[in-house]
Amino acid sequence: MIYSLKEIAELIEGSIEGNPSKLIHGIGALDSASPKQISYAANEKYKDSLKISNAGAVIINKNLKKFCKVDAILVDNVYLAYSILTHKFKFNQNIENLKYSHLLNYSDSNISGSSLIGINVKIGKNTIICANCVIEDNVTIGTNSLIEPNVTIQNGCQIGNNCVISPGAVIGSEGFGNAKNNDNKWSSIAHLGNVIIGNNVSIGANTTVDRGTITDTEIHNGVKIDNLIHIAHNVIIGEDTAIAAKTGIAGTTIIGKRCMIGGGVGIVGHLKITDDVVINATTTVNRNITKPGVYTGFVPLMLHSEWKKVGIWLTKLDKIASFMKIKLKDLR
């Protein structure tokens, strides 16, 4: 899939600042794209990265033009243009590539005859794949791993050695991303990254791990993930972290090493959690955690209008208590 800048500009209804005949082979992140890739910058928050980007071209609006040193396509709605373009570089699984395992030669591993395997799949020695699994094209699975029944591992994902993927898990599902068009209708974003899972990792039943948007979702060595957990696109989970059931982790969150996250925790996107953090069950994490320790955060259900008032006072309770102590001393 190779497109000229002219073809891309016509697709996303943009104007070219540069060479219309330049060929683009894919989409890359602004800070890591190659000269054969196109990237995008949606606002001035990314101006520093834009100035030094090695991308062959970028999609920007006219306000960012002064920061751009490479060929560009100017559009009014950058995020919408990006969402449209992603589908041109999306790889869709060809179902004709999927074959029952007994038709294939994986003599060093043990694969159920009811499982389907795509092309260019590598499966390590002594790995077991149980009934009714789907392993799509270009997947790599290491040695001594166990893939239990009804697991789906989608195109391009990598599983390390000594891993256990429990029944019903989906690895490499499409992430959740959408841009609104001028009619306030949603335009979905195709996710082009993969999921990379290290060694000695366990993934619980019916857990979903979304593929990255452009770069990969990463689960590092020794991570233990319980049942019914959602890990969104571009999340990175550090070594030996354990996560209990029904936790949801929003996109582009980075979790450090040796963390323990309780059941039903909600972690909003684009956060960083440092190493050696414990988060108690049902906590909502809505800010970075920069110091190791034990964290808890939940309050009784109430109307949102009341919660906004309560939240303000909660953040000031320590100051109020200190003030009251001083006043009490004065009264004595």
C-alpha positions in Angstrom: 0.0 0.0 0.0 1.8 3.0 -1.3 0.2 6.4 -2.0 1.5 9.7 -3.4 0.9 12.9 -1.4 -1.4 13.9 -4.2 -3.6 10.8 -3.7 -3.6 11.3 0.0 -4.5 15.0 -0.3 -7.4 14.1 -2.5 -8.6 11.5 -0.1 -8.6 13.8 2.9 -9.5 17.0 1.0 -6.3 18.8 1.9 -3.9 21.1 0.1 -0.2 20.1 -0.4 2.7 22.2 0.7 5.6 20.3 -0.9 6.1 17.5 -3.4 2.8 16.0 -4.7 4.6 13.0 -6.1 6.3 11.9 -2.9 5.4 8.3 -2.1 4.2 7.3 1.3 4.4 3.7 2.6 2.7 4.0 5.9 1.7 6.1 8.9 4.1 6.8 11.8 4.1 8.6 15.1 5.4 12.1 14.9 8.5 11.5 16.9 9.5 8.2 15.3 8.1 8.3 11.7 10.6 7.5 8.9 10.9 9.6 5.7 8.7 7.0 4.0 5.8 7.6 6.4 3.3 10.3 7.0 2.3 11.6 10.5 0.0 14.2 11.9 -0.1 17.0 14.5 -3.5 18.1 15.7 -2.5 21.2 17.8 0.4 23.4 19.1 1.0 20.9 21.9 3.0 18.9 19.4 4.9 21.8 17.8 8.3 20.9 19.3 8.0 17.3 18.0 6.8 18.7 14.6 10.0 20.8 14.3 12.3 17.8 14.6 10.1 15.1 13.0 11.8 13.0 10.3 8.4 12.1 8.7 8.2 12.2 5.0 5.1 14.4 5.4 2.7 15.5 8.0 -1.0 16.4 8.2 -1.5 19.7 9.9 -3.7 22.8 10.0 -2.5 26.2 8.7 -1.7 27.4 12.3 1.1 24.7 12.5 2.6 25.4 9.1 5.3 27.7 10.6 6.6 24.8 12.7 6.8 22.3 9.9 10.1 21.5 8.2 8.9 18.8 5.9 6.2 18.3 3.2 2.7 18.9 4.6 -1.0 18.4 3.8 -3.1 21.2 5.2 -6.6 20.4 6.4 -9.2 22.0 8.7 -9.8 19.0 10.8 -6.5 17.1 11.3 -8.0 14.3 13.5 -10.7 13.6 11.0 -8.3 13.5 8.1 -6.0 11.1 10.1 -9.0 8.8 10.8 -9.9 8.6 7.1 -6.3 7.9 6.1 -5.7 5.1 8.6 -8.2 2.8 6.8 -6.0 2.9 3.7 -3.1 1.3 5.6 -5.2 -1.1 7.6 -4.4 -4.8 7.1 -7.6 -6.9 7.2 -7.4 -10.6 7.8 -8.0 -12.7 4.7 -10.2 -15.5 6.0 -9.0 -17.8 3.2 -5.5 -17.7 4.9 -6.9 -19.4 8.0 -6.4 -23.2 7.9 -7.3 -25.9 10.4 -4.1 -27.0 12.2 -4.1 -30.6 10.9 -3.4 -29.2 7.4 -0.3 -27.5 8.7 3.1 -28.6 10.0 3.7 -27.6 13.6 5.3 -30.8 14.8 7.0 -29.3 17.8 3.8 -27.9 19.3 0.4 -29.4 20.2 -2.5 -27.7 18.4 -6.1 -28.7 18.5 -7.6 -29.8 15.2 -10.5 -27.3 15.6 -8.2 -24.2 15.8 -7.5 -22.0 12.8 -4.0 -20.8 12.0 -3.1 -18.0 9.5 0.0 -17.6 7.3 3.4 -16.6 8.5 2.6 -17.8 12.0 5.5 -18.9 14.3 4.7 -21.2 17.2 7.4 -22.2 19.6 8.4 -25.7 20.9 6.0 -27.3 23.4 3.4 -24.7 23.1 -0.2 -25.9 23.4 -3.1 -24.3 21.5 -6.5 -25.7 22.7 -9.8 -26.0 20.9 -11.5 -23.3 18.7 -8.7 -20.8 18.8 -8.1 -18.3 16.0 -4.4 -17.3 15.4 -4.3 -14.8 12.6 -1.6 -14.0 10.1 1.9 -13.0 11.2 1.5 -13.9 14.8 4.4 -15.1 16.9 4.0 -17.3 20.0 7.0 -18.4 22.0 8.0 -21.7 23.6 6.1 -23.6 26.4 3.1 -21.3 26.2 -0.6 -22.3 26.8 -3.3 -20.9 24.7 -6.6 -22.1 26.2 -9.9 -22.6 24.3 -11.7 -19.9 22.3 -8.8 -17.4 22.3 -8.3 -15.0 19.4 -4.9 -13.6 18.7 -5.2 -11.1 15.9 -2.8 -10.2 13.1 0.8 -9.4 13.9 0.7 -9.8 17.7 3.6 -11.4 19.6 3.3 -13.7 22.6 6.5 -14.6 24.6 7.7 -17.8 26.2 5.9 -19.5 29.2 2.7 -17.5 28.8 -0.9 -18.5 29.6 -3.8 -17.0 27.7 -7.0 -18.1 29.3 -10.3 -18.9 27.6 -12.1 -16.3 25.6 -9.3 -13.7 25.7 -8.8 -11.5 22.7 -5.4 -10.2 21.9 -5.0 -7.4 19.3 -8.6 -6.3 19.1 -9.3 -2.9 17.4 -8.9 0.0 19.8 -11.6 2.6 20.5 -10.9 5.8 18.6 -13.2 8.0 16.6 -13.3 11.5 15.1 -16.3 13.6 14.4 -17.0 14.9 10.9 -18.8 18.1 9.9 -22.2 16.4 10.3 -21.3 15.3 13.9 -21.1 11.7 12.7 -18.3 9.4 13.9 -15.4 8.4 11.7 -13.6 5.4 13.2 -9.8 5.3 13.4 -8.2 2.1 12.2 -5.5 0.9 14.6 -2.3 -0.1 12.9 -0.1 -1.1 15.8 0.2 -4.5 17.4 0.3 -6.1 20.9 3.6 -7.2 22.2 3.5 -9.6 25.2 6.7 -10.6 27.0 7.7 -13.8 28.8 5.9 -15.5 31.8 2.8 -13.4 31.3 -0.7 -14.6 32.2 -3.9 -13.2 30.7 -7.2 -14.0 32.3 -10.5 -15.3 30.8 -12.4 -12.9 28.6 -9.8 -10.2 28.9 -9.3 -7.9 25.9 -6.0 -6.2 24.9 -6.4 -3.7 22.2 -3.7 -3.1 19.5 -1.9 0.2 19.4 -3.0 3.1 17.1 0.4 3.4 15.4 2.9 2.1 17.9 2.3 -1.0 20.0 0.5 -1.9 23.2 3.1 -3.6 25.4 2.8 -6.0 28.3 6.2 -6.7 29.8 7.7 -9.8 31.4 6.0 -11.4 34.4 2.8 -9.4 34.3 -0.3 -11.1 35.7 -3.7 -10.0 34.4 -7.0 -11.4 35.9 -10.3 -12.1 34.1 -12.6 -9.5 32.5 -10.0 -6.7 32.2 -9.9 -4.2 29.3 -6.5 -2.9 28.3 -6.8 -0.1 25.7 -4.6 0.9 22.8 -1.0 1.9 23.5 -1.1 1.0 27.1 2.3 -0.1 28.5 2.4 -2.3 31.6 5.8 -2.8 33.4 7.4 -6.0 34.6 5.8 -8.1 37.3 2.7 -5.9 37.7 -0.5 -7.7 38.8 -4.0 -6.5 37.9 -7.3 -7.9 39.4 -10.6 -8.5 37.6 -12.8 -5.9 36.0 -10.2 -3.2 35.9 -10.3 -0.9 32.9 -7.2 0.9 31.6 -7.8 3.7 29.1 -5.5 4.4 26.1 -1.8 5.5 26.3 -1.5 4.9 30.0 2.0 3.8 31.2 2.1 1.6 34.3 5.4 0.9 36.1 7.0 -2.2 37.4 5.7 -4.3 40.4 2.5 -2.5 40.7 -0.6 -4.1 42.3 -4.0 -2.9 41.0 -7.2 -4.1 42.7 -10.4 -5.2 41.2 -12.8 -2.7 39.5 -10.2 0.0 39.2 -10.7 2.6 36.5 -7.6 4.4 35.1 -8.2 7.3 32.7 -6.0 7.7 29.6 -2.6 9.4 29.0 -1.4 8.9 32.6 1.8 7.6 34.1 2.0 5.4 37.2 5.4 4.9 38.7 6.9 1.6 39.9 5.8 -0.1 43.2 2.3 1.4 43.4 -0.6 -0.3 45.1 -4.1 0.9 44.0 -7.0 -0.4 46.1 -10.2 -1.9 44.6 -12.7 0.4 42.8 -10.4 3.4 42.9 -10.6 5.8 40.0 -7.2 7.1 38.9 -7.5 10.4 37.1 -4.0 11.9 37.6 -0.3 10.8 37.4 1.1 8.8 40.3 4.7 9.8 40.7 5.6 8.3 44.1 5.4 4.6 45.2 2.8 3.9 47.9 -0.8 2.7 48.5 -3.6 4.7 46.9 -7.4 4.7 47.4 -10.0 6.9 46.0 -13.8 6.4 46.1 -16.8 8.2 47.5 -20.6 7.4 47.8 -22.7 7.8 44.7 -24.3 11.3 44.3 -25.6 13.7 41.7 -22.7 15.1 39.6 -23.6 18.7 40.5 -23.2 17.7 44.2 -20.0 15.8 43.5 -18.3 18.9 42.0 -18.9 20.8 45.3 -17.8 17.9 47.5 -14.7 17.3 45.4 -13.5 20.9 46.0 -13.8 20.5 49.7 -12.2 17.1 49.8 -9.0 18.6 48.4 -9.0 21.2 51.1 -9.7 19.1 54.1 -6.1 18.9 55.3 -5.8 22.7 55.2 -9.1 23.1 57.0 -8.0 20.7 59.7 -4.7 22.5 60.2 -6.6 25.8 60.4 -8.9 24.4 63.1 -6.0 23.1 65.2 -4.5 26.6 65.2 -7.8 28.2 66.2 -8.3 25.7 69.0 -4.9 26.4 70.4 -5.7 30.1 70.3 -8.9 29.6 72.2 -7.1 27.7 75.0 
